[in-house]
Amino acid sequence: MIKKIIMENLMCTSCTSKIETELKSLSYIDNASFNFNTQTMLLDVTDKYNENEALIEIKKIVDSIETGVDTHLPNSESTKMKKRIIINAFLLGIVITSTAFLFENKMNINISIALRWIGYILISKNILIKTFKGLYRKDFFNENTLMIVATVVAMLLGEFNEAVLVVLFYTFGEFLQNRAVKKSRGEIKGLVDLKIEYANVLINGETIIKTPEEISIDDVLLVKNGEKIPVDGIVIDGNTSINTSALTGESKLTIVNKGDEILSGNINVGSVIKVKATKMYKDSTVAKIIDLIENSTNNKATPENFITKFAKIYTPTVAVLALLMFTIPTLINPSGMEVYLYRAAIFLVISCPCALVLSIPLTYFSGIGASARNGILFKGSTYLDMLANIDNIAIDKTGTLTKGNFTVSSYSNDETLKLAASIEAFSNHPIASSIVEYYKGPLYEVKDVKEISGKGISGIIEGKIVLVGNRQLMNENDIIYTNLNEDTTSVLVAIENEFVGQVVIEDEIHETAKVAIDSLKGIDITMLTGDNKYIASKIANELGINFKSGLLPEQKIEEYNNIQSDQYKMFVGDGINDAPLLKNADIGVAMGQGSEIAIDVADIIIMNNDLTKIPLARKISLKTKRIVYQNIALTIGLKFFVVSLAAFGLSSMLAAIFADVGVSLIAVINSLRIIYSKEFNNKSNQKTNHSNRIFELCSDIVIYSILDFLSSGEKSADNLYNQIKVKTSRIENRIKLLKEEKLISEKKIDGVTYYYLIDKSIFEMLKFSTVN
């Protein structure tokens, strides 16, 4: 059982691992893992776990290791920590130190030294508290302890100004670093704004506002214009259009009518509808996607695991080297003891690996956030990392390369169509649905229905066995069939092993398939399909890819395993029929509108059927990996360069503190380049944001009325005031807002002000929102 504890302001990466270790030692916690990006500790707990009692004990552990961390439950209010005392001590320390420095020649030397020590202690108060906590816990190799040791050594050597400047730069650098990290987390979370604040639940004719978590199955929800669908459900009254951009990354309007299923997270941009909840919030699409995004970095990439191991040995190693740097030369030349001590102190200052431990996970999370903004969800940074190294792609045909919107183009006779529709009514396959939808007449009563995987379906009609399926099903039952068009998908029908006829189905290649495949140059692509060789070759030749045809689900897995790869290979499917292969592939990519099976089994989910998102995901992966290695090279390279200089007495503490905190800040900023990259923030995304703003504005009934009224042509101010029966001031305020948003403009004719629409996208939105 997994529980979550929020630990806000926990920025110290070495502290995090110590907290995890301590929590694992508790009898009711089997495992603990901190998600740095969401500031959440994930706990794998036993039945002995008591939330309230455990929280008290967990707080004690956290506070004993790190100061200023706000530890609380996910659903409880954050209690802001008061830092006034520390801030006052810090400022007082700066004043005292500055006084000692400015009036150094006018005061007694002992008073000057005493003031410098007092100022140093006050400025370092927060670091000293952490140091004493570490010493109490017998943790001698943490960055705070080493920083204090190094600066105290500098103070004892008379380098007062340098020691204080190092502490100041260290504190200020950490402050900037933490600000940058907090801003980055806010930016990343803002990329995918799926959170739903409330829901309107109809109870005995009254509308009660509840949180989504309070909704039960079969509750009836009222969803107004501009509101998000709170849970998955079925429309039971009304029809409207919904904006799917929150889930898919594209500003796309979809019409839904009574009886249609509707996913949580989509935005109602039309009429008021009533929705019957079919799932609780925790099981709904939006909750699963939010959880997937928030915990996407728990499955860590190889560079992240390397940095974690590197950090554990780096600081102690540098500390030991610093000790050897002091002791060995001192034994050889005791007269240079102070020089060697100063060099060792520089070694200690540069010992913290924060730049790496902060920036590497942040880079991956930035890549995951940029992907999510484009409707691409990764289940872990390991898959984002692996995607950069794929050399083979296996891809499903139906619903992936082709649209999967099957239509009946012809059939042998009416009886064949009726038999096929009667049997296929018991299947959820897209081809079966197309036949049932096409046939409008009464169906036969069917008994003993059996689905034959990858081949078809059988049933008994009026005491006779009816088989409906593909050629393989006919061949296995020794049924002779004739007059088939090999270039089409045919559903064959037989009664008592006698061929009756066929229903011909048409599908078409997805318009994005060719563009996507052309963008994946250098990667071998193989189509795996259960369709016949003639249809498969026609599609494969048109797209310029390899193919394997006539495959059953288990044979698809065999063919995928037979594909030779020097790195990683990926499988792309529709997330419905390809679940086994999606789960077993090196990287499984599911296409589709957030289907539950896709979210459950795939490693990467494309929230629509746009194949061009695959090359885009790979671009993001490649850029993420480049930035990761840039940060590793920059951080390790500069640290070892400064360490080498220090070993020969060619570096100062100020250079060392830059190599520590300064490089951390640079690495963090470098990590954020993915978020702000124009390459991944294209015009369609800008259009999405603009459309979302329109939808948000239209949730105001006055604004909606103004836009609706102006959609039929320009109107004077008096026309608006007379048509919309609200206070003139309210209309004037809304007109001002719409002008600021550049949705409407005005002109004056003979002293009369006329307003008109200048944003053409509003016409389309209003057209959809008024559909019957």
N, C-alpha and C positions, 0 to 999 in steps of 0.2 A: 504494500500500500504506500503510495507516494503522497507526501505532504509538502507544502510550501511555506517557507518563512522568508519574509522580506527583510533584507539587511541593507538599508539605504546608507550611502556614503562609505561603503566598504570598498576602498580603492586600493588598499595595500595587497598586492598579489601574494607575497610571502605569508602575510597574516591570514589570508584566505585558506591556504593549504593547512596552516596550523589549526584554524577553526574546524576545518573538515576532519582533521585527524582526531581532535578532541571530541567532536560530535560522534564519530564512529565508535568511540570507546564507551558511549552510553549504552546501557543494556537494552533500551527500546529502539535503538537506531542501528540498522544494518549497514547503511551506506549514506554518505552525504556528498553532494556535488554542488558547488556554487556556480551559478550562471552570472558571470560578471556583467554582461550586457543588460540583463533584466534586474540585476541586484536581488536575485532570488536564490535561496538555498533550498535545493531539492532533497528531501529526506525520505529514504526508504525505511519505513518504520514497522514495528511489530504490533501485535494486538495490545501490548502493555502501554502503548503510547497514549498519554493523556495530554491533549493540546495545551490546556492552560498551565498545568504543572510543568510540562516540558518547556514552554516558552520562557518561564522564569529561569530555569536551569540553563537554557540556551543563551539567554541574555547575559547571565553571569560569565559564561565561557567567552562570549564575544567581547564583553567589556574588559575581561582580564587580559585580552590580547590586543585589542585596538580601541582607541577612544573615538568618540563622536559618531558611532554607528547607531542608527535608529532601527532597532529590531522589533518587528511587529508582524501580526498575522495579515495575510493578503486582504481580507475584507474589513480590517480595522483601520481607524484613522492613524495617519503618521503623526507621531509626536515630535515636533521640531526641537532639536537640541539647542540649548542655550550656550553660546560660545562667548558671551560678553566678558567673562572673567579672563579667559585665555587671550582674547583680543586686547583687553585692557593691559594685561601683563606684557604682551608683545609690544604694544605702542609705548608703554612706560619704559621697556627695555631699550627701545630705539632712542627715546629722549635722553635717557641716562648715558647711553653709549656715545651719542652725539655730543653731549655736554663734555664728557671726558676727552673726546677727540678735539673739540674746538678750543677748550681751555687747558689743553695739555701743558702748555708752557707757563701757565699762570697758577697752577695748583701743585700741591705736594705730590711727589711721585707715587707714594704709597696710596694716597687718596685716589689718584688717577687710576692706579691698577685695581684698587678695590671697586671703583665705579665700573670699570670695564668688566670685571667678573660678575658684578650684580646685573649689569646690562645683558651680558651673555646668558646668564641663568634665566632671566626673564624672557628674553627672545627665544631661548631654546626650551621653554617650559613644556610645550606640547611634546617635543622630541624626548625630553628627559622623562616625562611620565611614561611614554611608551618604552623607553629604555629600562626603567625600573621594573615595569611589568614583565619585560622579557627576561631580565635577570632573576626575578622572582620565580619565573617558570623555567629557569635554567636554559634559556634560549639566548646563547651568547653571540650567535652569528646572524643577527638581523640588521637591516640597514640603519635603524635608529641607533642601536648600540655602537655600530662601527662609525657612524657619523659623529656621535658624541666623543668617542675615544679619539678620533682624528682631530677634532677641533679643540678638545681639551689639551691634547699634545701641542697643538699650535699655540694655544694660550700660554702654556708652561714655557714654550720656547720664546715667548715675547712677541709672537706674531698675532697681536690682539686684533688689529683691524682686519687682517685676512681671515681669521677664525670667525669673526662676527659676520663678515661679508658672505662667507661660505654658508653659514646658517641662514642668513637673510635670503640669499639666492635659492637655497634649497627649499625654504618655506614658501617663498614667492613662486618658485618653479612648480612646486607641488600644487599650489593654489591654482595656477594657470592650467596645469595639466588636468586637475580635477574638473575645472570649469569646461575645458575642451571635451573631456570624456562625457560629462553630463549633457553638454550641448549635442554631442554626437549621438548619444542614446536618444535624446529627444527628437533629433532629425530623423533617425532611423525608424523610431516608432511612428513618427508623423507620416512616413512614407506609406504606411498601411493603416489607415484610420478605420478600424473595423469595430471598435468598441460601441456597444449599444447601451445607452443610459437607462431607458425606461420602455415600458410596454403598456398599451391601453387594453385592459382586459374587461370584457363585458360580463357582468354578473347580475342576473335578475333585471336586465334592462338598464343597469347603471354602468358607467365607465369608471373602472378603478385603475389607478396608475400603480404598476408594480415594477420591480426590477426583473430583468429577464430570468434570473435564477429562481424566481418565485413562480414562474409559469409551470403549469402541469399539462400533461397530455390531455387533449380534447378541450382545453380552454379555448374560448372564442376571443380572438384579438381584433381590435379595430386599428387599422393602419391608415393614417391620413397622408395627405400629400406632403412630401418632403421627409417623411419618417422612414427609418430603416425597419426591415422585417426582423423582428426580434428572435424568432425561432423558426425552424423548418416547419412547413405546414401545407395545408390545402386551401385554396380559395373557395369559400362557401357562399359568398355573396359579392356581386360586383365584378367589374373588370377594369383593368388599368394597364399602364405601362411602367416597367421598372428599369432603373438604371443599374447595370451590372458592373460598373467600373470598379467598385470597391473590391470585388472578387477577381475580376479578370484583368484589370489595368487598362481597360478600354471603355470609352464612353459609348456604350451600346444600349439602345432601348429595346426592350422585349415586351411584347403584349402578353398579358396573362388574363385568362377568363375563368369563370366559375368551373371548378373541378380540376384546375391545373395545380400541380405541385409548385411550391415556391420556396426558395432557399433563403435562409437568414443572412443578413448582411447586405442584401440588395436594397435599393432605395425606391420607394413608391413615388413616382413623379406625376401621377395622374389622379384618378378619382379615389375616393375612400373605398376600401375593401374590408371584408371580414375574412379572417383566416383562422382555420381550426388547427391548433398545434398538434403535430404528429410526433414531435420529439421534445424532450426536455432540453433546456439551454445547453447543459454540459455535453449532450450528445448531438447538438446541432452543428451544421457546417461551419458557421462563423466561430463557434467556440473551439472546434478542432483546429481551424486554421490559425486562430490567435495563439493557441497552445503550441502549435507547430512552429510558428515564427518565433515566439518567445524562447522556446527551448531548442532552437535550431542549431545552436553552437555546442550543445552537450555532446554530440557525436563529433569529436574533434578531429581535425585534419592532422596529417603527419607532422607538418612544421609546428603546429600547436603543441603536440605531444613532445616534440623535440625540445621546444623552449621550456616546457614545464620541467623536464628532466635536467636541462641545462641550468636552469635557475637554482635548482636544489644543490648543485655541486659548485656553481660559479662563485657565490659569495663566500662560503667556507674556504674554497681554494685560494681566492684572492687574500683573505684574511691570513691564512697560513703563509702565503708568499710575502705578505707585508711583514710578518714576524721574522721570517728568514732574512728579508732584505735589511732588517735592523740588526739582528743578532750576529749574522755571519761577518759583515764588514766591521761591526763594532769589536768583535773578538780579534779581528786582524789589525784594525787601526782604532783603538779606543778614543783617540783624540777627535775623531770625526763623528762621534756618537750623535750629536745634535743634528748634523746634516742627514745621517742615515735615519734618524727618528722622524725627521720632517718628510723624507721621501716615503717612508712607510705609511705616514699619515695620509699622504696623497693617494697611495694605493687603496687605503680604506675608504676614502671619499668616493672613489670610482667603482666600488665593489657592487653597487646595486644594479640588478638587471631589469629595472622597472621598464625601461624603454621597450624591451622586447616583450615582456610579459603583458604589458598594457596594449601595445600597438598591434601585435599579431592577432589576438582574438578580435580586436576592434576592426581590423581590416576585413576579416572574414565576415563579421557581422554587418559591416558596411556593404559588402558584396551581396550578402543575403537580403539586406534591406532594399538595395537597388533592384535586385531581381524581383522581390515581392511587389515593388511598385509597378513592375511590368507584368504582373500576373504569373510570376514564376516562383514556386515555393520549393525550397530545399529543406530536407529533413535533417541536415547536419552539414557542418563546414567540410567534413570529409568528402562529401559528394561534390561540393563546389570545387574542391581541390582536385578530385579525380577527373572531373569533366574536362579539365585543361589537357588531359593526357589520353583521351580516347582515340583509337585508330580504327575502330569498326563500329558500325551501327546496324542493328537488326531492327526492322520496322514492320509493324502490322499494316495490313491494307485497309480493311473495312473500318470506317470511322476515324482513320488516322491519315492515310494517304488519300483516301476517298472520303466524300462527305458523309456517307452512311445514311443519307436521306433517300432510302430506297423507294422506288415507285414501280407499280405493275405496268409493264408496257404492252403485254399481250398474254393470252392464255388459250389453251386448246379448245375449251368449251365451258359452258356455264357450270356443268356438274363438276368439272375439275376444280374450278375456282371455289365452289361451295365446299367441296371436300377439304381442300387445302385450308380455307379460312376456318372451318370448324375445328380442325386439328391444331392449326397454328395459334388459335385463340388461347391455348394452354402454354405457349412459349413466350418468353420475354425478349427473344432475339429480334434485332431491328428488322430483318427480312420478314419474320413472322408478323411483326406489328404492321408492316406495310401492306401485307396481303389482307389482314383482318380489317384494316382501315379502308382499303379499297373496296372490299365487298360490302354491299349495303343490305343484302337480304337476310332472311332467317337462317340460323345455323342448325346443323344436325346435333342431336344429343350424342355426346361422346363418352365412352366408358374406358376404364383401364388405360389411361394415358401414360406412356412411357417415353422419356427423352433419351435419345441415343446420342451420346456426346460426340460432337463434331460431324454428325451424319444426318440427323433429322429427328423425327418424332413419330410415334405410332399410337393408335387408339382403335377402339372397336365402335363401329357405327352400324346399327341395325344387325348386330351379330356377326359382322364381317370385319376382318383386320384391315385397317387402312394404314398405309405407310406414306409419309410425306417427308421428303428430304433430298439429298444430293445423289450423284451417280454412285458414290461408294455404297450408300444404303441399298440402292437397287442391285448393284453387283453382288453384294453379300447375300442377297435373297434370290439370286439367279433370275432377276426380272429383266426381260428384254425390252429396251426402250428405243424408239426410233424418232427420226425427224427433229433432232435437237440442233439448235444453233450454238456452235462451240464458242462463239465470241460473246456469249451472254451468260449471265447467272440464271440458272433455271432451277425451279423447285419442282421435283417430279412427284407424281401421285400414282399410287398403285392400290388396288383392292384385291385381296386374296391372291397376292403375288402376280396379278395381271396389271400391266401398265395401262393407266387411264389417260394421262396427259400431263402437260407441264404448264407452269406459270412462269413467265419470263420477267425477270427483275432487272431494272436499270439503276446504275449508280454512276457518279461522275467524280473525276479527280478533283481534289480540293485545290482551290485557286492558289493557295500558299505553298503547295507541295513543291512545285518546280523551283520557286524562288528559294525555298529553304534548302533544298538539295544542292542547288548551284552555289549556295553560300557555304556549304560544308566541304569545300575542296580539300583534297588530300586525305579524306576519310572514306573508307570502303563502306558502301551502304547496300544491304541485302533485304529485300522484301520477303517476309514469311507470310504465306496465306493458305487458307484452306480451299481457295477457289481453284478452278481447273487451270491447266497449263496455258490454254489459249488466252483467257482473260488476263492471267498474271503476266504473260509475256507482252501483251499489248500495253499494259500500264507501265511495266518495267522499262520497255523500250522508249516509251514516251518521256519517262523521267530520267532515263540514262542510269539505271541501277541494276544490280543483280537480283535474282529472285529464286525462291523455292516454293513450289505450288503443291496443292492437294494434301496439305498437312493437317493432321489432327492436333488438338492441343498438346498432347504429350510429344508428338513428333516435332512441334515447333521448338520445344525445349531441347530435343536432341540436335536439331539443326543449328540452334543457337550455340550449343556446346561445341559443335564441330567447327565453328568459325575460329580461325587462327588469329591470335592477337598478341602483339609484343607488349602492349600496355594494358589498357582497359577497353572493354566493349560494352555497348549500351543497347538496351532494348526499349523501343518506343511503342506503346500500345494505347488502346482507348480506355483502359482501366476497368473494363467490365468483364470481357471474356478472356483477357490475358493475365489475370491475377497471378497464376503460378509462375509464369515466366518473368513478370515484373518483379516478383519477390526474389527470384533466384539469380537474376542478372547482376553483373558487376554494378551497373547503374540502371535502375528501372525508371522510365519516364512515362507518366500517365497523362494522356490528353483527356480533356472533358471538363464540364462545368462543375468542378468540385465534387464529383461523385464520391460517395462514401467509400467504395472499394478502392478508389484511386488514392485517397488520403491514407487509407489503412496500409496498403501494400507497397506503393511506389516510393522511390527515394527522391524523386523530383516530380512535382505536379505542375502541369501547364493548365491554368484555370480557364482556358477556352480551347478551341481546336485549331489555333493558329500555329502551324509548324514553324513559322519564321521565328518563334520565340526560342527554338532550340539553338540556332546559331547565335542569337542574342545572348542566351544563357552562357554559351561557350565564350563569347567575347568578355562577358563579365567575369567568368572564371579565370580567363587568361590574364586580365588586368589585375584581378585580385591577387593572383599568384605572383605577378611581377612586383606589385607593391609590397607583398610579404617579404620577398627576397631582397628588395631594396632596403627595407627596414632592418632586416637581419644584417645585411652587408654594412649599412651605415652605422648601426649601433655597435656591433662587434668590432668592426674595423676601426672606428674612432676611439672606442674604449681601449683597445689593445695598442693603438698608436700613442694615446696619452699615457697609458701604463708604461710603455717602452721609454717614452721621454722621461717619465718620473724615475725610472730605474737608473737613468744616467744623470739625474739632477737637472733635467732640462724642462721641467714642467712645474707649474704652481698649483696651489689648491683651487684657485679660481678657474683654471683650465680644466681641472678635474671635475669641478661641480658643473661646468658646462657640458662636459662629456657625459655626465650623469643625467641631470634634470633637463638641461637644454636639449639634448638629443632625444630625450623622452617626449618632450613637447613637439619637436620637429617630426618625430615618428608618428605621433598621434595625429597631427595635422595632415601628414602624408596619407594616413589611413583613410581620411575623410574625402579624399579626392574622388573616390568612386561615387559617393553620394551626389556630389556637385557636378559630375561629368556630364557634359552636354550630349555625349554619345549615348548615354542611357536615360536621358531626360528629353526625348525627342518631341516633335510637334504634337504627336498623338497624345503624349502624356500631358502636355500643356493644354491641349484641347479637353482632355479628361478633367483636369483641375478647373478649367473655365466652366465646363458643363456642370460639374459638381456645385460650383458657386451659384450658377443659375438655379439649380434644383433647390439649393439651400434658401435662396431668396424667395423662391416661389412657395415655400412653406408659409410665408406671410400672405394671408388672403387678400390684403389690399394690393400688394405688389402683383400677385397673380391676376387680380381683376384689372389692373392698369395694363399689364402686358397683353392679356386676352382681348381687352377692348381695343388696344392699338394695333393688334394683329390684323384687323380688318381695314386699316388705313390710318392716316394721320388724323388727330383729333385736337380740338382746342381745349384750353384749360377749363372753360365753362362746361364743355361736353363731359369732361372727366368728373367734375364736381357734381354735375346733375346725374350722371350714370351711376357713380359709386357713392352709395348713401352712407358716408362716414364724414367725420369732421374734416374741414378743408385743410387744417394744419397737418393731419395724418397723411393726406394725399400729397401735400407739398413736401413733407419729409421723405416720403417714399420716392417721389420724382427726383429729388436731389440725390438720393442714394443710387438710383438707376442711372442717372447721368454720370455720377462718379465712376460707376462700374462700366460706363461706355456701352450700355445696353439700349439707351434711348437718347435722342437729341431733340432740340427745339429750333423753331424758326419763327420769325414774326412777319405777319402779312397785314398791312394796314393797321398796325398797332395791336393786333391780336396774336397771342402766343399759341403756336401749334406744336404738338409733340408727335414724334414718330419713332418707330423701331429702327435701329441701325445694326443690330446683331441678327443675322439670318438664321442662326441655330435655334433661336427662340421659336420661329415659325414651326420647325420640325417638332420641337418639344411640345408645343401647344397642340399640334395636330395629333400626336400620340396620346396626350393626356385627355383628349376629349373624344377618343374612340369609344363607341357604344359597347 
